[in-house]
Amino acid sequence: MEADGGESVRAELDEIGRRKEQHYEAGLRLTADARQATARALEAGLSPLEISERTGYQSRTVEKWEVRVERANKRGLLAELMKRWRTRGRGGRADASVGS
């Protein structure tokens, strides 16, 4: 009798584990969507406070996302500048100093 009860409890725990994993994955998708929407809202000029009020996320969370968006934009600009710098033949300068 105990084996039957143990199996049903194990099945119930397995189901809870599956549901928890689905819930976690849905939460990750929701957070990713919220971050993207926050980035667009910031670009549109909305304040972190308004974004917080509309989404229900704490203003501190929205402010952290704002900093991440700013960093990403800076990295994108820096990457573009480095790409331009490399395509202008700056590497030739390093080659010239080696031959001297």
N, CA, C and O atoms as a GROMACS GRO file, in nm:
protein
  400
    1MET      N    1   0.082  -0.119   0.000
    1MET     CA    2   0.000   0.000   0.000
    1MET      C    3   0.087   0.125   0.000
    1MET      O    4   0.056   0.223  -0.068
    2GLU      N    5   0.195   0.121   0.077
    2GLU     CA    6   0.283   0.236   0.088
    2GLU      C    7   0.346   0.271  -0.047
    2GLU      O    8   0.364   0.389  -0.078
    3ALA      N    9   0.379   0.173  -0.127
    3ALA     CA   10   0.439   0.196  -0.258
    3ALA      C   11   0.343   0.272  -0.348
    3ALA      O   12   0.385   0.361  -0.421
    4ASP      N   13   0.214   0.238  -0.344
    4ASP     CA   14   0.116   0.308  -0.426
    4ASP      C   15   0.104   0.454  -0.383
    4ASP      O   16   0.098   0.544  -0.467
    5GLY      N   17   0.099   0.476  -0.252
    5GLY     CA   18   0.091   0.613  -0.201
    5GLY      C   19   0.215   0.693  -0.234
    5GLY      O   20   0.208   0.812  -0.265
    6GLY      N   21   0.330   0.627  -0.226
    6GLY     CA   22   0.456   0.693  -0.257
    6GLY      C   23   0.464   0.732  -0.403
    6GLY      O   24   0.514   0.840  -0.437
    7GLU      N   25   0.414   0.646  -0.491
    7GLU     CA   26   0.417   0.676  -0.634
    7GLU      C   27   0.327   0.794  -0.668
    7GLU      O   28   0.364   0.879  -0.749
    8SER      N   29   0.210   0.801  -0.608
    8SER     CA   30   0.120   0.912  -0.638
    8SER      C   31   0.176   1.044  -0.585
    8SER      O   32   0.160   1.148  -0.647
    9VAL      N   33   0.241   1.037  -0.470
    9VAL     CA   34   0.303   1.158  -0.415
    9VAL      C   35   0.419   1.202  -0.505
    9VAL      O   36   0.437   1.321  -0.531
   10ARG      N   37   0.497   1.106  -0.553
   10ARG     CA   38   0.608   1.140  -0.644
   10ARG      C   39   0.555   1.202  -0.773
   10ARG      O   40   0.612   1.299  -0.823
   11ALA      N   41   0.447   1.147  -0.826
   11ALA     CA   42   0.388   1.202  -0.948
   11ALA      C   43   0.339   1.345  -0.923
   11ALA      O   44   0.355   1.432  -1.009
   12GLU      N   45   0.280   1.368  -0.807
   12GLU     CA   46   0.232   1.502  -0.772
   12GLU      C   47   0.350   1.599  -0.761
   12GLU      O   48   0.342   1.711  -0.810
   13LEU      N   49   0.457   1.555  -0.698
   13LEU     CA   50   0.577   1.641  -0.686
   13LEU      C   51   0.639   1.669  -0.822
   13LEU      O   52   0.684   1.780  -0.849
   14ASP      N   53   0.642   1.567  -0.910
   14ASP     CA   54   0.694   1.587  -1.046
   14ASP      C   55   0.611   1.691  -1.121
   14ASP      O   56   0.665   1.775  -1.192
   15GLU      N   57   0.479   1.684  -1.104
   15GLU     CA   58   0.391   1.780  -1.171
   15GLU      C   59   0.416   1.922  -1.117
   15GLU      O   60   0.418   2.018  -1.194
   16ILE      N   61   0.434   1.934  -0.989
   16ILE     CA   62   0.465   2.064  -0.930
   16ILE      C   63   0.597   2.116  -0.987
   16ILE      O   64   0.610   2.235  -1.018
   17GLY      N   65   0.695   2.029  -0.999
   17GLY     CA   66   0.824   2.069  -1.057
   17GLY      C   67   0.810   2.118  -1.199
   17GLY      O   68   0.872   2.218  -1.237
   18ARG      N   69   0.729   2.048  -1.280
   18ARG     CA   70   0.707   2.091  -1.419
   18ARG      C   71   0.638   2.227  -1.424
   18ARG      O   72   0.676   2.314  -1.502
   19ARG      N   73   0.536   2.244  -1.340
   19ARG     CA   74   0.463   2.371  -1.337
   19ARG      C   75   0.552   2.485  -1.291
   19ARG      O   76   0.543   2.597  -1.342
   20LYS      N   77   0.638   2.458  -1.194
   20LYS     CA   78   0.731   2.560  -1.143
   20LYS      C   79   0.827   2.603  -1.253
   20LYS      O   80   0.855   2.722  -1.269
   21GLU      N   81   0.877   2.506  -1.329
   21GLU     CA   82   0.968   2.538  -1.439
   21GLU      C   83   0.898   2.622  -1.545
   21GLU      O   84   0.956   2.718  -1.596
   22GLN      N   85   0.775   2.587  -1.578
   22GLN     CA   86   0.698   2.666  -1.676
   22GLN      C   87   0.675   2.808  -1.624
   22GLN      O   88   0.685   2.905  -1.699
   23HIS      N   89   0.646   2.819  -1.496
   23HIS     CA   90   0.623   2.950  -1.435
   23HIS      C   91   0.751   3.034  -1.441
   23HIS      O   92   0.746   3.153  -1.472
   24TYR      N   93   0.864   2.971  -1.412
   24TYR     CA   94   0.993   3.040  -1.416
   24TYR      C   95   1.023   3.091  -1.557
   24TYR      O   96   1.063   3.206  -1.575
   25GLU      N   97   1.003   3.004  -1.657
   25GLU     CA   98   1.028   3.043  -1.796
   25GLU      C   99   0.935   3.155  -1.840
   25GLU      O  100   0.978   3.246  -1.912
   26ALA      N  101   0.809   3.150  -1.798
   26ALA     CA  102   0.714   3.258  -1.831
   26ALA      C  103   0.758   3.388  -1.766
   26ALA      O  104   0.746   3.495  -1.826
   27GLY      N  105   0.810   3.380  -1.645
   27GLY     CA  106   0.860   3.498  -1.576
   27GLY      C  107   0.979   3.559  -1.648
   27GLY      O  108   0.990   3.682  -1.656
   28LEU      N  109   1.068   3.475  -1.700
   28LEU     CA  110   1.182   3.526  -1.776
   28LEU      C  111   1.136   3.598  -1.902
   28LEU      O  112   1.188   3.704  -1.937
   29ARG      N  113   1.038   3.538  -1.971
   29ARG     CA  114   0.986   3.602  -2.093
   29ARG      C  115   0.920   3.737  -2.060
   29ARG      O  116   0.940   3.835  -2.130
   30LEU      N  117   0.843   3.739  -1.952
   30LEU     CA  118   0.777   3.863  -1.910
   30LEU      C  119   0.880   3.970  -1.877
   30LEU      O  120   0.864   4.086  -1.916
   31THR      N  121   0.984   3.933  -1.805
   31THR     CA  122   1.088   4.030  -1.769
   31THR      C  123   1.158   4.082  -1.894
   31THR      O  124   1.185   4.201  -1.904
   32ALA      N  125   1.187   3.994  -1.989
   32ALA     CA  126   1.251   4.038  -2.114
   32ALA      C  127   1.161   4.134  -2.189
   32ALA      O  128   1.207   4.236  -2.241
   33ASP      N  129   1.032   4.103  -2.196
   33ASP     CA  130   0.937   4.193  -2.262
   33ASP      C  131   0.931   4.328  -2.190
   33ASP      O  132   0.927   4.433  -2.255
   34ALA      N  133   0.931   4.324  -2.058
   34ALA     CA  134   0.925   4.448  -1.980
   34ALA      C  135   1.049   4.533  -2.002
   34ALA      O  136   1.040   4.655  -2.012
   35ARG      N  137   1.164   4.470  -2.009
   35ARG     CA  138   1.289   4.545  -2.033
   35ARG      C  139   1.287   4.610  -2.170
   35ARG      O  140   1.326   4.726  -2.185
   36GLN      N  141   1.241   4.537  -2.270
   36GLN     CA  142   1.235   4.594  -2.404
   36GLN      C  143   1.136   4.710  -2.410
   36GLN      O  144   1.164   4.813  -2.470
   37ALA      N  145   1.021   4.691  -2.348
   37ALA     CA  146   0.921   4.798  -2.346
   37ALA      C  147   0.973   4.919  -2.269
   37ALA      O  148   0.946   5.033  -2.306
   38THR      N  149   1.048   4.894  -2.162
   38THR     CA  150   1.107   5.003  -2.085
   38THR      C  151   1.206   5.081  -2.170
   38THR      O  152   1.208   5.204  -2.166
   39ALA      N  153   1.287   5.012  -2.246
   39ALA     CA  154   1.384   5.079  -2.333
   39ALA      C  155   1.312   5.168  -2.433
   39ALA      O  156   1.352   5.282  -2.456
   40ARG      N  157   1.205   5.116  -2.493
   40ARG     CA  158   1.128   5.197  -2.589
   40ARG      C  159   1.061   5.316  -2.519
   40ARG      O  160   1.056   5.426  -2.574
   41ALA      N  161   1.010   5.293  -2.398
   41ALA     CA  162   0.944   5.400  -2.325
   41ALA      C  163   1.043   5.510  -2.287
   41ALA      O  164   1.011   5.629  -2.295
   42LEU      N  165   1.164   5.472  -2.247
   42LEU     CA  166   1.266   5.570  -2.213
   42LEU      C  167   1.305   5.652  -2.336
   42LEU      O  168   1.322   5.773  -2.328
   43GLU      N  169   1.317   5.584  -2.450
   43GLU     CA  170   1.348   5.655  -2.574
   43GLU      C  171   1.237   5.752  -2.612
   43GLU      O  172   1.262   5.856  -2.672
   44ALA      N  173   1.113   5.717  -2.576
   44ALA     CA  174   0.998   5.803  -2.605
   44ALA      C  175   0.985   5.916  -2.504
   44ALA      O  176   0.900   6.004  -2.519
   45GLY      N  177   1.070   5.915  -2.399
   45GLY     CA  178   1.070   6.024  -2.304
   45GLY      C  179   0.989   6.002  -2.177
   45GLY      O  180   0.971   6.095  -2.099
   46LEU      N  181   0.939   5.882  -2.156
   46LEU     CA  182   0.864   5.854  -2.033
   46LEU      C  183   0.961   5.843  -1.916
   46LEU      O  184   1.075   5.799  -1.932
   47SER      N  185   0.917   5.884  -1.800
   47SER     CA  186   1.001   5.878  -1.681
   47SER      C  187   0.997   5.739  -1.619
   47SER      O  188   0.900   5.665  -1.638
   48PRO      N  189   1.101   5.703  -1.547
   48PRO     CA  190   1.099   5.573  -1.477
   48PRO      C  191   0.980   5.561  -1.382
   48PRO      O  192   0.925   5.452  -1.365
   49LEU      N  193   0.940   5.671  -1.319
   49LEU     CA  194   0.826   5.667  -1.227
   49LEU      C  195   0.698   5.630  -1.301
   49LEU      O  196   0.620   5.548  -1.253
   50GLU      N  197   0.676   5.691  -1.418
   50GLU     CA  198   0.555   5.659  -1.496
   50GLU      C  199   0.558   5.514  -1.544
   50GLU      O  200   0.456   5.445  -1.542
   51ILE      N  201   0.675   5.469  -1.588
   51ILE     CA  202   0.688   5.330  -1.633
   51ILE      C  203   0.655   5.237  -1.517
   51ILE      O  204   0.585   5.138  -1.534
   52SER      N  205   0.706   5.270  -1.400
   52SER     CA  206   0.681   5.190  -1.281
   52SER      C  207   0.532   5.184  -1.249
   52SER      O  208   0.478   5.078  -1.221
   53GLU      N  209   0.466   5.299  -1.254
   53GLU     CA  210   0.323   5.304  -1.223
   53GLU      C  211   0.241   5.223  -1.324
   53GLU      O  212   0.144   5.158  -1.286
   54ARG      N  213   0.281   5.226  -1.450
   54ARG     CA  214   0.204   5.158  -1.553
   54ARG      C  215   0.228   5.008  -1.555
   54ARG      O  216   0.138   4.931  -1.589
   55THR      N  217   0.350   4.965  -1.520
   55THR     CA  218   0.382   4.823  -1.528
   55THR      C  219   0.366   4.748  -1.396
   55THR      O  220   0.346   4.627  -1.394
   56GLY      N  221   0.374   4.821  -1.286
   56GLY     CA  222   0.368   4.756  -1.156
   56GLY      C  223   0.504   4.712  -1.106
   56GLY      O  224   0.515   4.661  -0.994
   57TYR      N  225   0.609   4.732  -1.187
   57TYR     CA  226   0.743   4.702  -1.140
   57TYR      C  227   0.788   4.816  -1.048
   57TYR      O  228   0.749   4.931  -1.069
   58GLN      N  229   0.869   4.785  -0.948
   58GLN     CA  230   0.917   4.887  -0.856
   58GLN      C  231   1.003   4.988  -0.932
   58GLN      O  232   1.072   4.952  -1.028
   59SER      N  233   0.997   5.112  -0.890
   59SER     CA  234   1.073   5.216  -0.960
   59SER      C  235   1.223   5.187  -0.957
   59SER      O  236   1.294   5.220  -1.053
   60ARG      N  237   1.272   5.126  -0.851
   60ARG     CA  238   1.414   5.092  -0.844
   60ARG      C  239   1.451   4.992  -0.955
   60ARG      O  240   1.558   5.003  -1.014
   61THR      N  241   1.364   4.898  -0.982
   61THR     CA  242   1.387   4.801  -1.089
   61THR      C  243   1.391   4.871  -1.224
   61THR      O  244   1.479   4.844  -1.306
   62VAL      N  245   1.297   4.960  -1.246
   62VAL     CA  246   1.292   5.034  -1.372
   62VAL      C  247   1.417   5.120  -1.387
   62VAL      O  248   1.472   5.131  -1.496
   63GLU      N  249   1.461   5.182  -1.278
   63GLU     CA  250   1.583   5.263  -1.284
   63GLU      C  251   1.705   5.179  -1.318
   63GLU      O  252   1.793   5.225  -1.392
   64LYS      N  253   1.712   5.055  -1.265
   64LYS     CA  254   1.823   4.966  -1.301
   64LYS      C  255   1.818   4.934  -1.450
   64LYS      O  256   1.921   4.930  -1.517
   65TRP      N  257   1.698   4.910  -1.502
   65TRP     CA  258   1.685   4.882  -1.644
   65TRP      C  259   1.728   5.003  -1.726
   65TRP      O  260   1.791   4.989  -1.831
   66GLU      N  261   1.695   5.123  -1.677
   66GLU     CA  262   1.734   5.245  -1.747
   66GLU      C  263   1.886   5.254  -1.758
   66GLU      O  264   1.939   5.288  -1.863
   67VAL      N  265   1.956   5.223  -1.649
   67VAL     CA  266   2.102   5.224  -1.651
   67VAL      C  267   2.155   5.121  -1.750
   67VAL      O  268   2.251   5.148  -1.823
   68ARG      N  269   2.093   5.004  -1.754
   68ARG     CA  270   2.136   4.900  -1.849
   68ARG      C  271   2.116   4.944  -1.993
   68ARG      O  272   2.200   4.917  -2.078
   69VAL      N  273   2.006   5.012  -2.019
   69VAL     CA  274   1.979   5.063  -2.154
   69VAL      C  275   2.086   5.166  -2.191
   69VAL      O  276   2.138   5.165  -2.303
   70GLU      N  277   2.118   5.254  -2.098
   70GLU     CA  278   2.220   5.355  -2.125
   70GLU      C  279   2.355   5.291  -2.152
   70GLU      O  280   2.426   5.331  -2.244
   71ARG      N  281   2.390   5.190  -2.072
   71ARG     CA  282   2.517   5.119  -2.094
   71ARG      C  283   2.518   5.050  -2.230
   71ARG      O  284   2.618   5.055  -2.302
   72ALA      N  285   2.408   4.986  -2.264
   72ALA     CA  286   2.400   4.916  -2.393
   72ALA      C  287   2.415   5.016  -2.507
   72ALA      O  288   2.483   4.988  -2.606
   73ASN      N  289   2.352   5.131  -2.493
   73ASN     CA  290   2.365   5.233  -2.597
   73ASN      C  291   2.508   5.281  -2.608
   73ASN      O  292   2.558   5.301  -2.719
   74LYS      N  293   2.574   5.301  -2.495
   74LYS     CA  294   2.714   5.344  -2.497
   74LYS      C  295   2.802   5.238  -2.560
   74LYS      O  296   2.891   5.269  -2.640
   75ARG      N  297   2.777   5.111  -2.524
   75ARG     CA  298   2.856   5.002  -2.584
   75ARG      C  299   2.834   4.997  -2.734
   75ARG      O  300   2.928   4.974  -2.810
   76GLY      N  301   2.710   5.019  -2.775
   76GLY     CA  302   2.681   5.019  -2.918
   76GLY      C  303   2.753   5.132  -2.990
   76GLY      O  304   2.807   5.112  -3.099
   77LEU      N  305   2.755   5.249  -2.927
   77LEU     CA  306   2.826   5.362  -2.986
   77LEU      C  307   2.976   5.336  -2.988
   77LEU      O  308   3.043   5.365  -3.087
   78LEU      N  309   3.027   5.282  -2.879
   78LEU     CA  310   3.169   5.252  -2.872
   78LEU      C  311   3.208   5.147  -2.976
   78LEU      O  312   3.311   5.159  -3.042
   79ALA      N  313   3.125   5.045  -2.991
   79ALA     CA  314   3.152   4.941  -3.090
   79ALA      C  315   3.153   5.001  -3.231
   79ALA      O  316   3.238   4.966  -3.313
   80GLU      N  317   3.060   5.091  -3.257
   80GLU     CA  318   3.055   5.155  -3.388
   80GLU      C  319   3.179   5.241  -3.412
   80GLU      O  320   3.234   5.240  -3.521
   81LEU      N  321   3.222   5.315  -3.310
   81LEU     CA  322   3.343   5.397  -3.323
   81LEU      C  323   3.466   5.310  -3.346
   81LEU      O  324   3.551   5.343  -3.429
   82MET      N  325   3.476   5.198  -3.273
   82MET     CA  326   3.589   5.108  -3.292
   82MET      C  327   3.588   5.048  -3.433
   82MET      O  328   3.693   5.033  -3.495
   83LYS      N  329   3.470   5.015  -3.482
   83LYS     CA  330   3.458   4.960  -3.617
   83LYS      C  331   3.504   5.063  -3.719
   83LYS      O  332   3.579   5.031  -3.811
   84ARG      N  333   3.460   5.187  -3.703
   84ARG     CA  334   3.503   5.293  -3.795
   84ARG      C  335   3.653   5.316  -3.786
   84ARG      O  336   3.720   5.334  -3.888
   85TRP      N  337   3.705   5.314  -3.662
   85TRP     CA  338   3.847   5.336  -3.642
   85TRP      C  339   3.928   5.229  -3.714
   85TRP      O  340   4.030   5.259  -3.776
   86ARG      N  341   3.883   5.103  -3.704
   86ARG     CA  342   3.955   4.993  -3.768
   86ARG      C  343   3.948   5.002  -3.920
   86ARG      O  344   4.045   4.969  -3.988
   87THR      N  345   3.834   5.047  -3.974
   87THR     CA  346   3.820   5.051  -4.119
   87THR      C  347   3.892   5.170  -4.181
   87THR      O  348   3.906   5.177  -4.303
   88ARG      N  349   3.938   5.263  -4.100
   88ARG     CA  350   4.013   5.377  -4.153
   88ARG      C  351   4.161   5.347  -4.172
   88ARG      O  352   4.236   5.435  -4.213
   89GLY      N  353   4.202   5.228  -4.142
   89GLY     CA  354   4.341   5.192  -4.165
   89GLY      C  355   4.432   5.228  -4.050
   89GLY      O  356   4.553   5.244  -4.069
   90ARG      N  357   4.377   5.243  -3.930
   90ARG     CA  358   4.461   5.274  -3.815
   90ARG      C  359   4.559   5.161  -3.785
   90ARG      O  360   4.665   5.183  -3.728
   91GLY      N  361   4.521   5.039  -3.824
   91GLY     CA  362   4.610   4.925  -3.804
   91GLY      C  363   4.742   4.942  -3.876
   91GLY      O  364   4.843   4.887  -3.834
   92GLY      N  365   4.743   5.018  -3.986
   92GLY     CA  366   4.864   5.043  -4.061
   92GLY      C  367   4.967   5.119  -3.980
   92GLY      O  368   5.087   5.102  -4.000
   93ARG      N  369   4.921   5.201  -3.889
   93ARG     CA  370   5.011   5.277  -3.804
   93ARG      C  371   5.092   5.183  -3.714
   93ARG      O  372   5.212   5.204  -3.695
   94ALA      N  373   5.027   5.083  -3.660
   94ALA     CA  374   5.096   4.986  -3.576
   94ALA      C  375   5.199   4.907  -3.658
   94ALA      O  376   5.309   4.878  -3.610
   95ASP      N  377   5.162   4.875  -3.782
   95ASP     CA  378   5.254   4.802  -3.868
   95ASP      C  379   5.377   4.886  -3.900
   95ASP      O  380   5.489   4.834  -3.907
   96ALA      N  381   5.358   5.017  -3.920
   96ALA     CA  382   5.467   5.106  -3.955
   96ALA      C  383   5.566   5.115  -3.838
   96ALA      O  384   5.687   5.121  -3.861
   97SER      N  385   5.516   5.117  -3.714
   97SER     CA  386   5.607   5.130  -3.601
   97SER      C  387   5.688   5.002  -3.579
   97SER      O  388   5.800   5.008  -3.528
   98VAL      N  389   5.634   4.888  -3.617
   98VAL     CA  390   5.706   4.762  -3.604
   98VAL      C  391   5.825   4.759  -3.698
   98VAL      O  392   5.932   4.709  -3.662
   99GLY      N  393   5.809   4.813  -3.819
   99GLY     CA  394   5.914   4.811  -3.918
   99GLY      C  395   6.025   4.910  -3.889
   99GLY      O  396   6.132   4.900  -3.949
  100SER      N  397   6.005   5.006  -3.801
  100SER     CA  398   6.103   5.111  -3.775
  100SER      C  399   6.222   5.062  -3.698
  100SER      O  400   6.313   5.139  -3.669
   0.00000   0.00000   0.00000
